[in-house]
Amino acid sequence: MEHEDVAPDEQVSDGQAAGQAHAPFDGLDERQSRAIIVLLREPMLTRAAETLGVNERTLRRWLGEPRFKRAYYAARREAYDHAVGLLQRYAPMAVNILAKVMTEDRTPPAAKIAAAVGMLKFGREGIELDDMAQRIDLLEQAADTTAKWQGHP
């Protein structure tokens, strides 16, 4: 399987961040748009400000502005969503590696135990997530039924 999706520069490049193609984020000027891109790469405000060539106070002020904050959080969310997508894409490979480590004769016992524990842990968490999703669906259905019964659309 190719690993082209995991290159850090593909996730956030100088000219784009999380789907933004060099155009400013909604309502932000070019410097603020670039600041968001830099903040995605460099969470330390001092270093981000140096990279941008602005005073750290300016960056802090921008972070306090609702429009900038919304754009920054939206960009962070999109970058995180991309990372989750990569995790999902490579999950089968990770499970295969754990299974291989766990069943390989030459694998040290401690590594086999760690692989087995990981498989059991992730399996349990998957079941718990499925159970939670089913419960949420049931609650949403009940809320819809209640709303209809009370005459709300």
GROMACS elastic network, one bead per residue, 0.5 to 0.9 nm:
[ bonds ]
;  ai    aj funct       b0    kb
    1    93     6  0.89345   500
    2     5     6  0.80025   500
    3     6     6  0.58373   500
    3     7     6  0.77138   500
    4     7     6  0.60390   500
    4    10     6  0.85729   500
    5     8     6  0.84239   500
    5    10     6  0.72171   500
    5    11     6  0.81537   500
    5    86     6  0.73517   500
    6     9     6  0.86764   500
    6    10     6  0.75691   500
    6    11     6  0.78542   500
    6    83     6  0.86786   500
    6    86     6  0.74662   500
    7    10     6  0.54907   500
    7    11     6  0.70288   500
    8    11     6  0.53830   500
    8    12     6  0.67751   500
    8    13     6  0.82079   500
    9    12     6  0.53836   500
    9    13     6  0.51092   500
    9    14     6  0.83387   500
   10    13     6  0.61512   500
   11    16     6  0.86900   500
   11    17     6  0.71914   500
   11    18     6  0.69054   500
   11    79     6  0.70011   500
   11    82     6  0.76865   500
   11    83     6  0.86047   500
   12    15     6  0.80913   500
   12    16     6  0.61162   500
   12    18     6  0.65377   500
   12    19     6  0.88973   500
   12    37     6  0.69178   500
   12    38     6  0.87807   500
   12    40     6  0.75990   500
   12    41     6  0.74930   500
   12    79     6  0.79091   500
   13    16     6  0.52628   500
   13    17     6  0.63848   500
   13    37     6  0.77106   500
   14    17     6  0.77226   500
   14    22     6  0.82774   500
   14    34     6  0.77006   500
   14    37     6  0.70248   500
   14    38     6  0.79176   500
   15    20     6  0.80139   500
   15    21     6  0.63935   500
   15    23     6  0.84693   500
   15    34     6  0.80736   500
   15    37     6  0.83115   500
   16    19     6  0.65381   500
   16    22     6  0.52834   500
   16    23     6  0.81369   500
   16    34     6  0.85779   500
   16    37     6  0.71719   500
   17    20     6  0.51262   500
   17    21     6  0.73284   500
   17    22     6  0.82427   500
   17    33     6  0.89902   500
   17    34     6  0.88465   500
   17    36     6  0.80119   500
   17    37     6  0.56141   500
   17    40     6  0.81931   500
   17    75     6  0.68241   500
   17    78     6  0.87111   500
   17    79     6  0.78282   500
   18    21     6  0.86902   500
   18    37     6  0.86966   500
   18    74     6  0.88276   500
   18    75     6  0.58146   500
   18    76     6  0.80005   500
   18    77     6  0.87244   500
   18    78     6  0.55906   500
   18    79     6  0.56147   500
   18    82     6  0.81874   500
   19    75     6  0.85595   500
   19    78     6  0.81581   500
   20    23     6  0.64852   500
   20    24     6  0.77507   500
   20    25     6  0.72294   500
   20    75     6  0.88034   500
   21    24     6  0.82855   500
   22    25     6  0.88278   500
   22    30     6  0.85467   500
   22    33     6  0.84641   500
   22    34     6  0.86094   500
   23    26     6  0.88139   500
   23    30     6  0.75385   500
   23    33     6  0.79700   500
   24    27     6  0.73480   500
   24    28     6  0.57990   500
   24    29     6  0.58675   500
   24    30     6  0.53440   500
   24    31     6  0.84583   500
   24    32     6  0.78627   500
   24    33     6  0.51993   500
   24    34     6  0.80018   500
   25    28     6  0.53842   500
   25    29     6  0.75719   500
   25    30     6  0.81317   500
   25    32     6  0.81708   500
   25    33     6  0.55745   500
   25    36     6  0.88304   500
   25    68     6  0.86616   500
   25    71     6  0.66133   500
   26    29     6  0.86375   500
   26    33     6  0.88370   500
   26    67     6  0.82574   500
   26    71     6  0.73400   500
   27    67     6  0.72426   500
   27    68     6  0.83880   500
   27    71     6  0.89980   500
   28    31     6  0.79917   500
   28    32     6  0.58071   500
   28    33     6  0.60848   500
   28    67     6  0.76301   500
   28    68     6  0.69477   500
   28    71     6  0.84569   500
   29    32     6  0.54169   500
   29    33     6  0.61999   500
   29    34     6  0.86879   500
   30    33     6  0.50528   500
   30    34     6  0.61290   500
   30    35     6  0.85140   500
   31    34     6  0.51200   500
   31    35     6  0.60923   500
   31    36     6  0.88288   500
   31    52     6  0.79758   500
   32    36     6  0.64235   500
   32    37     6  0.88225   500
   32    59     6  0.86579   500
   32    62     6  0.76538   500
   32    68     6  0.74373   500
   33    36     6  0.53097   500
   33    37     6  0.66325   500
   33    38     6  0.88573   500
   33    68     6  0.85281   500
   33    71     6  0.85316   500
   33    72     6  0.87632   500
   34    37     6  0.50597   500
   34    38     6  0.61900   500
   34    39     6  0.85539   500
   34    52     6  0.77007   500
   35    38     6  0.50406   500
   35    39     6  0.59846   500
   35    40     6  0.85930   500
   35    48     6  0.75630   500
   35    49     6  0.81233   500
   35    51     6  0.89655   500
   35    52     6  0.66291   500
   35    59     6  0.78019   500
   35    72     6  0.89047   500
   36    39     6  0.50265   500
   36    40     6  0.62746   500
   36    41     6  0.88851   500
   36    68     6  0.82485   500
   36    71     6  0.77445   500
   36    72     6  0.56157   500
   36    75     6  0.75091   500
   36    76     6  0.87847   500
   37    40     6  0.52936   500
   37    41     6  0.68198   500
   37    42     6  0.87846   500
   37    72     6  0.84814   500
   37    75     6  0.81343   500
   38    41     6  0.52354   500
   38    42     6  0.58548   500
   38    43     6  0.81402   500
   38    48     6  0.60800   500
   38    49     6  0.87343   500
   38    51     6  0.75317   500
   38    52     6  0.74856   500
   39    43     6  0.52272   500
   39    44     6  0.77485   500
   39    45     6  0.76110   500
   39    48     6  0.60771   500
   39    49     6  0.89339   500
   39    72     6  0.82587   500
   40    43     6  0.64662   500
   40    72     6  0.83349   500
   40    75     6  0.78230   500
   40    76     6  0.66135   500
   40    79     6  0.80893   500
   41    48     6  0.83944   500
   42    45     6  0.74600   500
   42    47     6  0.68104   500
   42    48     6  0.56454   500
   42    51     6  0.89530   500
   43    46     6  0.88241   500
   43    47     6  0.80182   500
   43    48     6  0.69809   500
   44    47     6  0.55374   500
   44    48     6  0.61270   500
   44    49     6  0.86122   500
   45    49     6  0.59205   500
   45    50     6  0.84718   500
   45    56     6  0.65171   500
   45    59     6  0.73474   500
   45    60     6  0.78884   500
   46    49     6  0.52535   500
   46    50     6  0.62892   500
   46    51     6  0.87164   500
   46    55     6  0.85056   500
   46    56     6  0.59453   500
   47    50     6  0.50065   500
   47    51     6  0.61094   500
   47    52     6  0.85535   500
   47    56     6  0.87317   500
   48    51     6  0.50710   500
   48    52     6  0.61659   500
   48    53     6  0.84883   500
   48    54     6  0.86645   500
   48    56     6  0.81021   500
   48    59     6  0.83576   500
   49    52     6  0.50560   500
   49    53     6  0.58906   500
   49    54     6  0.51623   500
   49    55     6  0.59072   500
   49    56     6  0.52073   500
   49    57     6  0.86894   500
   49    58     6  0.82526   500
   49    59     6  0.65344   500
   50    53     6  0.50032   500
   50    54     6  0.64375   500
   50    55     6  0.75500   500
   50    56     6  0.78869   500
   51    54     6  0.79655   500
   52    55     6  0.86445   500
   54    57     6  0.83224   500
   54    58     6  0.65883   500
   54    59     6  0.72335   500
   55    58     6  0.52517   500
   55    59     6  0.67177   500
   55    60     6  0.88856   500
   56    59     6  0.50702   500
   56    60     6  0.62229   500
   56    61     6  0.85883   500
   57    61     6  0.60316   500
   57    62     6  0.85462   500
   58    61     6  0.50257   500
   58    62     6  0.61820   500
   58    63     6  0.86037   500
   59    62     6  0.50926   500
   59    63     6  0.62108   500
   59    64     6  0.87461   500
   60    63     6  0.50200   500
   60    64     6  0.64178   500
   61    64     6  0.51232   500
   61    65     6  0.66251   500
   62    65     6  0.51845   500
   62    66     6  0.84390   500
   62    67     6  0.87265   500
   62    68     6  0.60787   500
   62    69     6  0.75097   500
   63    66     6  0.77481   500
   63    67     6  0.89365   500
   63    68     6  0.61539   500
   63    69     6  0.54291   500
   63    72     6  0.81589   500
   64    67     6  0.88597   500
   64    68     6  0.75891   500
   64    69     6  0.66201   500
   65    68     6  0.54491   500
   65    69     6  0.59899   500
   65    70     6  0.85874   500
   66    69     6  0.50260   500
   66    70     6  0.60154   500
   66    71     6  0.85894   500
   67    70     6  0.52331   500
   67    71     6  0.63039   500
   67    72     6  0.86030   500
   68    71     6  0.51569   500
   68    72     6  0.59975   500
   68    73     6  0.85456   500
   69    72     6  0.50252   500
   69    73     6  0.60481   500
   69    74     6  0.84304   500
   70    73     6  0.52526   500
   70    74     6  0.60447   500
   70    75     6  0.85771   500
   71    74     6  0.50731   500
   71    75     6  0.61295   500
   71    76     6  0.85778   500
   72    75     6  0.51408   500
   72    76     6  0.61478   500
   72    77     6  0.85541   500
   73    77     6  0.60042   500
   73    78     6  0.85361   500
   74    77     6  0.50609   500
   74    78     6  0.61853   500
   74    79     6  0.86283   500
   75    78     6  0.51022   500
   75    79     6  0.61407   500
   75    80     6  0.85342   500
   76    79     6  0.51060   500
   76    80     6  0.60897   500
   76    81     6  0.85114   500
   77    80     6  0.50365   500
   77    81     6  0.60353   500
   77    82     6  0.85979   500
   78    82     6  0.62373   500
   78    83     6  0.87123   500
   79    82     6  0.51169   500
   79    83     6  0.64263   500
   79    84     6  0.88270   500
   80    84     6  0.62304   500
   80    85     6  0.85843   500
   81    84     6  0.50606   500
   81    85     6  0.62040   500
   81    86     6  0.87402   500
   82    85     6  0.50320   500
   82    86     6  0.63976   500
   82    87     6  0.87654   500
   83    86     6  0.50774   500
   83    87     6  0.62881   500
   83    88     6  0.87074   500
   84    88     6  0.62107   500
   84    89     6  0.85618   500
   85    88     6  0.50991   500
   85    89     6  0.61401   500
   85    90     6  0.87278   500
   86    90     6  0.62034   500
   86    91     6  0.84087   500
   87    90     6  0.53237   500
   87    91     6  0.58498   500
   88    91     6  0.51298   500
   88    92     6  0.79151   500
   89    92     6  0.72771   500
   89    93     6  0.83326   500
   90    93     6  0.52783   500
   90    94     6  0.62796   500
   90    95     6  0.87983   500
   91    94     6  0.50079   500
   91    95     6  0.62060   500
   91    96     6  0.86203   500
   92    95     6  0.50998   500
   92    96     6  0.61937   500
   92    97     6  0.86588   500
   93    96     6  0.50403   500
   93    97     6  0.62168   500
   93    98     6  0.86686   500
   94    97     6  0.50778   500
   94    98     6  0.62130   500
   94    99     6  0.85749   500
   95    98     6  0.50584   500
   95    99     6  0.60832   500
   95   100     6  0.85084   500
   95   119     6  0.72895   500
   96    99     6  0.50312   500
   96   100     6  0.60461   500
   96   101     6  0.85875   500
   97   101     6  0.61213   500
   97   102     6  0.84386   500
   97   115     6  0.87977   500
   98   101     6  0.51292   500
   98   102     6  0.59980   500
   98   103     6  0.86095   500
   98   112     6  0.84609   500
   98   114     6  0.88554   500
   98   115     6  0.52157   500
   98   116     6  0.74946   500
   98   118     6  0.77696   500
   98   119     6  0.70900   500
   99   103     6  0.61044   500
   99   104     6  0.83670   500
   99   112     6  0.89479   500
   99   115     6  0.72007   500
   99   116     6  0.78919   500
   99   119     6  0.79921   500
  100   103     6  0.52985   500
  100   104     6  0.57418   500
  100   115     6  0.89478   500
  101   104     6  0.54335   500
  101   105     6  0.86542   500
  101   106     6  0.87990   500
  101   107     6  0.61962   500
  101   108     6  0.89278   500
  101   111     6  0.70822   500
  101   112     6  0.60851   500
  101   115     6  0.65801   500
  101   116     6  0.88903   500
  102   105     6  0.84932   500
  102   107     6  0.72659   500
  102   109     6  0.86725   500
  102   111     6  0.72793   500
  102   113     6  0.72650   500
  102   114     6  0.82563   500
  102   115     6  0.55981   500
  102   116     6  0.62365   500
  103   106     6  0.88347   500
  103   107     6  0.77723   500
  103   112     6  0.73664   500
  104   107     6  0.54732   500
  104   108     6  0.89709   500
  104   112     6  0.83203   500
  105   108     6  0.82355   500
  106   109     6  0.89652   500
  107   110     6  0.83072   500
  107   111     6  0.64773   500
  107   112     6  0.64468   500
  108   111     6  0.54476   500
  108   112     6  0.64304   500
  108   113     6  0.88504   500
  109   113     6  0.61627   500
  109   114     6  0.85963   500
  110   113     6  0.51160   500
  110   114     6  0.61705   500
  110   115     6  0.86313   500
  111   115     6  0.60873   500
  111   116     6  0.85064   500
  112   115     6  0.51290   500
  112   116     6  0.60931   500
  112   117     6  0.85422   500
  113   116     6  0.50549   500
  113   117     6  0.60393   500
  113   118     6  0.84728   500
  114   117     6  0.51406   500
  114   118     6  0.61067   500
  114   119     6  0.86473   500
  115   118     6  0.50506   500
  115   119     6  0.61845   500
  115   120     6  0.86581   500
  116   119     6  0.51066   500
  116   120     6  0.61903   500
  116   121     6  0.85034   500
  117   120     6  0.51498   500
  117   121     6  0.59650   500
  117   122     6  0.85375   500
  118   121     6  0.50731   500
  118   122     6  0.60578   500
  118   123     6  0.83330   500
  119   122     6  0.53704   500
  119   123     6  0.59695   500
  119   124     6  0.85479   500
  120   123     6  0.50649   500
  120   124     6  0.60796   500
  120   125     6  0.85639   500
  121   124     6  0.52169   500
  121   125     6  0.61860   500
  121   126     6  0.86077   500
  122   125     6  0.50182   500
  122   126     6  0.60732   500
  122   127     6  0.86660   500
  123   126     6  0.50945   500
  123   127     6  0.63819   500
  123   128     6  0.87062   500
  124   127     6  0.51406   500
  124   128     6  0.61854   500
  124   129     6  0.86512   500
  125   129     6  0.61192   500
  125   130     6  0.85803   500
  126   129     6  0.51397   500
  126   130     6  0.62233   500
  126   131     6  0.86130   500
  127   130     6  0.50778   500
  127   131     6  0.61058   500
  127   132     6  0.85409   500
  128   131     6  0.50470   500
  128   132     6  0.60958   500
  128   133     6  0.85908   500
  129   132     6  0.50282   500
  129   133     6  0.61120   500
  129   134     6  0.86244   500
  130   133     6  0.50922   500
  130   134     6  0.62495   500
  130   135     6  0.86677   500
  131   134     6  0.51615   500
  131   135     6  0.62417   500
  131   136     6  0.86763   500
  132   135     6  0.50600   500
  132   136     6  0.61582   500
  132   137     6  0.85917   500
  133   136     6  0.51089   500
  133   137     6  0.61944   500
  133   138     6  0.87051   500
  134   137     6  0.50533   500
  134   138     6  0.62699   500
  134   139     6  0.86677   500
  135   138     6  0.50655   500
  135   139     6  0.61608   500
  135   140     6  0.85749   500
  136   139     6  0.50171   500
  136   140     6  0.60760   500
  136   141     6  0.85284   500
  137   140     6  0.51157   500
  137   141     6  0.61560   500
  137   142     6  0.85966   500
  138   141     6  0.50675   500
  138   142     6  0.61238   500
  138   143     6  0.85558   500
  139   142     6  0.50223   500
  139   143     6  0.60706   500
  139   144     6  0.85497   500
  140   143     6  0.50067   500
  140   144     6  0.61094   500
  140   145     6  0.85613   500
  141   144     6  0.50631   500
  141   145     6  0.61559   500
  141   146     6  0.85731   500
  142   145     6  0.50487   500
  142   146     6  0.60844   500
  142   147     6  0.85250   500
  143   146     6  0.50500   500
  143   147     6  0.60471   500
  143   148     6  0.85734   500
  144   147     6  0.50832   500
  144   148     6  0.61698   500
  144   149     6  0.85285   500
  144   153     6  0.87082   500
  145   148     6  0.51639   500
  145   149     6  0.60628   500
  145   150     6  0.85839   500
  146   150     6  0.61333   500
  146   151     6  0.85834   500
  146   152     6  0.86177   500
  147   150     6  0.51427   500
  147   151     6  0.62492   500
  147   152     6  0.50539   500
  147   153     6  0.68598   500
  148   152     6  0.53429   500
  148   153     6  0.61701   500
  149   152     6  0.75238   500
